[in-house]
Amino acid sequence: MNELTEIYVAVKDPNYIEAQIDTLCRKYHSQSEANSRQRRALFKSYCHETARVFDDCFETTLLGMTRCKTKVKAYETTDNIDIDMATFHIVNMLLNLKGIVKSMIPIKDLPSCKKLTEMSAEDIVAKAKDLVKNDIVKAVVGIRLLGSKIHDTVHIEDVINYYTGCLNQLNNEIQIKKQPISSIEHFLLDKFNAEIGYCSLALIKAGINITKEMKDLAEISKKHVDKFEHYQSDSNKNIVFL
């Protein structure tokens, strides 16, 4: 199975999810079956429990987890399959998910320029030179998510580019899925748009690199920020997200 490249959101602590995946792999790898009927029954149980872990640990309305769950449920309900190959695909999927989970962080810790919008124009100019150094963006998160090396600086444009990439990826996944937008997708769309809005408003307030296009975005940015701050909930802030 190919590397998992979509957006994934977890609803349980990453350590818990890793333990669930490890348990799944150990449980079914260590069991043996006496005949083909038992082997098929064991494999169906494996598929069923894998799907249960998906439901328990992840937002399954996003494209990536929808594809994972659909694949596993198809294996569970199809009789004429190569069980060894199907098992290999599922294990590979689980290991890929485990790798993704290892890099997940709480949504509340994602990069944000919201603090900048609450500062004076002079302070924004001073602190925008390096958002990590000035404690606007958490160092570890900024270095990892924004593609910065240890001694690189992080600018407002880096945060904009990060969320623009996330927004484009999510919109593409929604189009591919061709289903009504789920509540988590609505939340993420609002989150990504609002974070771009914070960055834009900070740049506009400080007069940094302002173009005509940027000025035209001011009203849109304010609308995105207002919408997100009005509708967001504390529970959503605790979701861990890649």
C-alpha positions as CSV (number, residue, x, y, z in Angstrom):
1,M,0.0,0.0,0.0
2,N,1.3,3.5,-0.8
3,E,2.4,5.9,1.9
4,L,-0.5,7.7,3.5
5,T,-0.4,11.4,2.4
6,E,-3.8,12.7,3.3
7,I,-4.8,14.8,6.4
8,Y,-5.4,12.7,9.5
9,V,-7.0,13.8,12.8
10,A,-6.9,11.8,16.0
11,V,-9.4,12.0,18.8
12,K,-7.4,10.1,21.4
13,D,-3.9,10.6,22.8
14,P,-1.1,9.5,20.4
15,N,0.4,7.2,23.0
16,Y,-3.0,5.4,23.4
17,I,-3.3,5.1,19.6
18,E,0.2,3.7,19.3
19,A,-0.5,1.1,22.0
20,Q,-3.7,0.1,20.2
21,I,-1.9,-0.4,17.0
22,D,0.9,-2.4,18.7
23,T,-1.7,-4.6,20.4
24,L,-3.4,-5.3,17.1
25,C,-0.2,-6.3,15.4
26,R,1.0,-8.5,18.2
27,K,-2.4,-10.2,18.7
28,Y,-3.0,-11.4,15.2
29,H,0.6,-12.0,14.3
30,S,1.0,-14.5,17.2
31,Q,-2.1,-16.5,16.6
32,S,-2.2,-19.6,14.4
33,E,-5.2,-21.4,12.8
34,A,-5.8,-25.2,12.2
35,N,-7.7,-24.9,8.9
36,S,-8.9,-22.5,6.2
37,R,-12.2,-21.8,7.9
38,Q,-10.5,-20.8,11.1
39,R,-8.0,-18.8,9.2
40,R,-10.7,-16.8,7.5
41,A,-12.6,-16.3,10.7
42,L,-9.5,-15.0,12.4
43,F,-8.8,-12.6,9.5
44,K,-12.4,-11.3,9.6
45,S,-11.9,-10.7,13.3
46,Y,-8.7,-8.9,12.6
47,C,-10.4,-6.6,10.1
48,H,-13.4,-6.0,12.4
49,E,-11.1,-5.0,15.3
50,T,-8.9,-2.8,13.0
51,A,-12.0,-0.9,11.9
52,R,-13.1,-0.5,15.5
53,V,-9.7,1.0,16.4
54,F,-10.1,3.4,13.5
55,D,-13.5,4.5,14.8
56,D,-12.1,4.8,18.4
57,C,-9.0,6.7,17.6
58,F,-9.5,8.8,14.4
59,E,-11.9,11.2,12.7
60,T,-13.1,8.7,10.0
61,T,-15.0,11.3,7.9
62,L,-11.7,12.7,6.4
63,L,-10.6,11.2,3.1
64,G,-7.5,9.3,4.4
65,M,-9.3,7.4,7.2
66,T,-12.4,6.9,4.9
67,R,-10.1,5.1,2.5
68,C,-8.4,3.1,5.2
69,K,-11.7,2.0,6.7
70,T,-13.2,1.2,3.4
71,K,-10.3,-1.0,2.4
72,V,-10.4,-3.0,5.7
73,K,-14.2,-3.4,5.6
74,A,-13.9,-4.7,2.0
75,Y,-11.3,-7.3,3.1
76,E,-13.7,-8.3,5.9
77,T,-16.7,-8.9,3.7
78,T,-14.9,-10.5,0.6
79,D,-14.4,-14.2,0.7
80,N,-12.1,-14.9,-2.3
81,I,-9.0,-13.0,-1.3
82,D,-5.3,-13.7,-0.6
83,I,-5.3,-13.5,3.2
84,D,-1.6,-13.2,3.4
85,M,-1.4,-10.3,1.0
86,A,-4.5,-8.6,2.6
87,T,-2.9,-9.0,6.0
88,F,0.3,-7.5,4.7
89,H,-1.6,-4.4,3.4
90,I,-3.4,-3.9,6.7
91,V,-0.3,-4.2,8.7
92,N,1.5,-1.8,6.4
93,M,-1.5,0.6,6.8
94,L,-1.3,0.4,10.6
95,L,2.5,1.0,10.6
96,N,2.0,4.0,8.4
97,L,-0.7,5.4,10.7
98,K,1.6,4.8,13.7
99,G,4.3,6.9,12.0
100,I,1.8,9.7,11.4
101,V,0.5,9.5,15.0
102,K,4.1,9.9,16.3
103,S,4.3,13.4,14.6
104,M,0.9,14.6,15.7
105,I,0.5,17.6,18.0
106,P,-2.5,19.2,19.7
107,I,-4.4,21.7,17.5
108,K,-3.9,24.4,20.2
109,D,-0.1,24.1,19.6
110,L,-0.2,24.6,15.9
111,P,1.6,27.7,14.6
112,S,-0.4,30.9,14.9
113,C,0.0,34.6,14.4
114,K,-3.0,35.5,16.5
115,K,-0.7,37.0,19.2
116,L,0.7,39.4,16.6
117,T,-2.7,40.9,15.9
118,E,-3.0,42.0,19.5
119,M,0.2,44.0,19.4
120,S,1.1,47.5,18.3
121,A,2.4,47.9,14.7
122,E,5.9,48.6,16.1
123,D,5.9,45.4,18.2
124,I,4.7,43.4,15.2
125,V,7.5,44.6,13.1
126,A,10.1,43.8,15.8
127,K,8.7,40.3,16.6
128,A,7.9,39.3,13.0
129,K,11.6,39.1,12.2
130,D,11.7,35.6,13.9
131,L,8.4,34.2,15.2
132,V,10.2,31.3,17.0
133,K,12.8,33.4,18.7
134,N,10.1,35.9,19.9
135,D,7.9,33.1,21.2
136,I,5.0,33.8,18.8
137,V,5.3,30.2,17.3
138,K,6.5,27.3,19.5
139,A,10.0,26.4,18.6
140,V,9.7,22.7,18.1
141,V,6.4,23.0,16.2
142,G,7.8,25.8,14.0
143,I,11.0,24.0,13.1
144,R,9.1,20.8,12.2
145,L,5.9,22.0,10.6
146,L,7.2,25.1,8.9
147,G,10.2,23.4,7.4
148,S,12.8,25.4,9.3
149,K,16.1,24.1,10.4
150,I,17.4,24.7,13.9
151,H,19.1,28.0,13.1
152,D,16.6,29.2,10.5
153,T,14.2,32.0,11.3
154,V,10.4,31.7,10.9
155,H,8.5,34.5,9.3
156,I,4.8,35.4,9.0
157,E,4.9,34.3,5.3
158,D,6.1,30.8,6.5
159,V,2.9,30.4,8.6
160,I,0.8,31.6,5.7
161,N,2.4,29.1,3.4
162,Y,1.8,26.3,5.8
163,Y,-1.9,27.0,6.3
164,T,-2.4,27.7,2.6
165,G,-0.9,24.2,1.9
166,C,-3.2,22.6,4.5
167,L,-6.2,24.5,3.1
168,N,-5.5,23.4,-0.5
169,Q,-4.9,19.8,0.6
170,L,-8.2,19.6,2.6
171,N,-10.2,21.2,-0.2
172,N,-8.8,18.7,-2.7
173,E,-9.7,15.8,-0.4
174,I,-13.2,17.1,0.0
175,Q,-13.6,17.3,-3.8
176,I,-12.2,13.8,-4.2
177,K,-14.5,12.4,-1.5
178,K,-17.7,13.9,-3.1
179,Q,-19.7,13.8,0.1
180,P,-21.2,16.4,2.4
181,I,-18.6,18.3,4.4
182,S,-18.3,16.8,7.9
183,S,-18.1,18.8,11.1
184,I,-14.4,18.2,11.5
185,E,-13.8,19.3,7.9
186,H,-15.9,22.5,8.6
187,F,-13.8,23.1,11.7
188,L,-10.5,22.6,9.9
189,L,-11.5,24.8,7.0
190,D,-12.4,27.6,9.4
191,K,-9.2,27.0,11.4
192,F,-6.9,27.2,8.3
193,N,-8.7,30.3,6.9
194,A,-8.6,32.0,10.3
195,E,-4.9,31.4,10.8
196,I,-4.2,32.8,7.3
197,G,-6.5,35.7,8.4
198,Y,-4.4,36.3,11.5
199,C,-1.3,36.5,9.5
200,S,-2.8,38.8,6.9
201,L,-4.2,41.1,9.5
202,A,-0.8,41.3,11.3
203,L,1.0,42.1,8.1
204,I,-1.6,44.8,7.2
205,K,-1.5,46.3,10.7
206,A,2.3,46.6,10.6
207,G,2.4,47.6,6.9
208,I,4.8,44.7,6.1
209,N,5.1,43.7,2.5
210,I,1.7,45.1,1.7
211,T,0.4,44.6,-1.8
212,K,-2.9,45.6,-3.4
213,E,-4.0,42.0,-3.2
214,M,-3.1,41.9,0.5
215,K,-5.2,45.0,1.1
216,D,-8.1,43.5,-0.8
217,L,-7.9,40.4,1.6
218,A,-8.3,42.5,4.7
219,E,-12.1,42.3,4.9
220,I,-12.1,38.6,4.0
221,S,-9.4,37.9,6.6
222,K,-11.5,39.6,9.3
223,K,-14.6,37.6,8.4
224,H,-12.7,34.3,8.6
225,V,-11.2,35.2,12.0
226,D,-14.6,36.4,13.4
227,K,-16.3,33.2,12.2
228,F,-13.7,30.9,13.7
229,E,-13.6,32.7,17.0
230,H,-17.3,32.7,17.3
231,Y,-17.9,29.0,16.5
232,Q,-14.8,27.2,17.8
233,S,-15.2,25.0,20.9
234,D,-12.8,24.0,23.6
235,S,-13.2,20.3,22.7
236,N,-12.0,21.0,19.2
237,K,-8.9,22.6,20.5
238,N,-7.8,19.3,22.1
239,I,-8.0,17.3,19.0
240,V,-4.5,16.2,17.9
241,F,-3.7,16.9,14.3
242,L,-1.0,16.2,11.7
